[in-house]
């Protein structure tokens, strides 16, 4: 096990306590740990968005006795997750039905399907939004349907003329919509991740990999488990796993997949040149959460050298996150993130696209109306504008 700070060991031990067949490796929890820094622990749990999961772990470990007010807050998180899940299922059902009636291919990603299929209780997994992937050629129509169900665009915040819309879609992968009366959020995707090279094969073929999934109680279109698992791995790794919630998803999904689904996942990974990305995700999950890997997945991990990727991920996972309003002191974090992004794929043009998305800030399109052909300028101008914003503050 990679050497971690004591405070992160305690967090991981609590997570491990919730998982079948795994024993916590931090000895403090075996005796209840009366000297535990619970304030710091709660801050880490909140930062990694695993409060409900930890609440379930506490229920199975009565010898661990955190402060009662903290337990109450974790329990409240579980209740909130359950409410968001049920609202999410209902709204996802309405939206996907409306889109199918309009002939628009669509699929719900991550949250609902993962929570329903792979967690003991859907409320154990925190959900922030609904990720909905639609046919990119029908995106404006899909956006109209989302708005008709009470959602307003939240990001990007600025008005989009034809040029800005085309450039934003080239640079990003989704727009965010919020329903004001209850705060429910939808990320409406035209592709799965920002970098168009990373999942190019799946982006071109996802409509052939759809299933009607009733795990959430309604027939909702989702990706087949093999394709969905690859997307979950890509989503987490492109963020450097800065939320352990995403790594727990990988652990739960791998534990819940059938052998045939795993074989299909490996086939899709080979077709999409995603072997290194998947190997690094599995290796990290195994090292931190003890994820049991069948022999074919273990062979994949052994085939790829992932040590450099994981060495870059560890500080991003366990260090403090940069503040939303970034400062110059965060430069090490961003250097690590850029180096990490450049290692994830060997496809032609991937590194150029990765560097553009690490340096360019989509929100700057509000003041720099660049065409898609000239977006490379944003990778130069966004850092300059960022430094200017820091000095103005």
Order of alpha helices (4+ residues) and beta strands (2+ residues): alpha-alpha-alpha-alpha-beta-alpha-beta-alpha-beta-alpha-beta-beta-alpha-beta-beta-alpha-alpha-alpha-alpha-alpha-alpha-alpha-alpha-alpha
